[in-house]
Amino acid sequence: QVQLVESGGGLVQAGGSLRLACAASGLSFYNYVMAWFLQAPGKEREFVAAINWSAGITIYADAVKGRFTISRDNAKNTVYLQMNSLKPEDTAVYYCATYRTAMPMPQRRHTAYDYWGRGTQVTVSS
């Protein structure tokens, strides 16, 4: 049974940083794309960043480019999201997600992802 468990959320002031982690279990991690999505209250789930299995390809939403960095440690079955220069509009629940693919390019569509974590709250105060 695949499980994704997020951690690292919290309350931070604007301009601050947080590092989210997502530990995966129940899968081999090989050929699994890992991604982060966010969902703010009353809004649809949005793509944040994704990384392919080899970590050779990363993609980002325009709103976080230059501020967020996704990375993964395949030995630990863990993916990270380093979030710098946080803004109040980054406030949301952040979800980790994954799907298995032989294709090198990660998907941005949330419908492509088969497994999801429960999310971790990130709140950025102004």
QUIDA-V393014 format. One line per field, one symbol per residue. ss: DSSP state (A for helix, B for strand, O for the rest). psi: psi as a letter, one per 40 degrees, with the letter a starting at -180 (. if undefined). burial: + if it has 16 or more other ideal C-beta (glycine too) atoms within 10 Angstrom, else -. A space follows every 50 residues. Layout:
ss->???
psi->???
burial->???
This chain:
ss->OOBBBBBOOBBBBOOOOBBBBBBBBOOOOOOBBBBBBBBOOOOOOBBBBB BOOOOOOBBBOOOOOOOBBBBBBOOOOBBBBBBOOOOAAAOBBBBBBBBB OOOOOOOOOAAAOOBBOOOBBBBBBO
psi->hhhhhiieiahiiheaiihiihhiieieehehhiihiihiheiihihdii hideeehiiiideehedihiiihddefiiihhhifiideehihhiiiiih ieidhiidhdeehdiiieihhhhhi.
burial->---+-+-++--+-----+-+++++--+-+--+++++++------++++++ +++-----+++--+---+++-+----+++++-+--+---++++++++++- -----+++-+--+-+++-++-+-+--
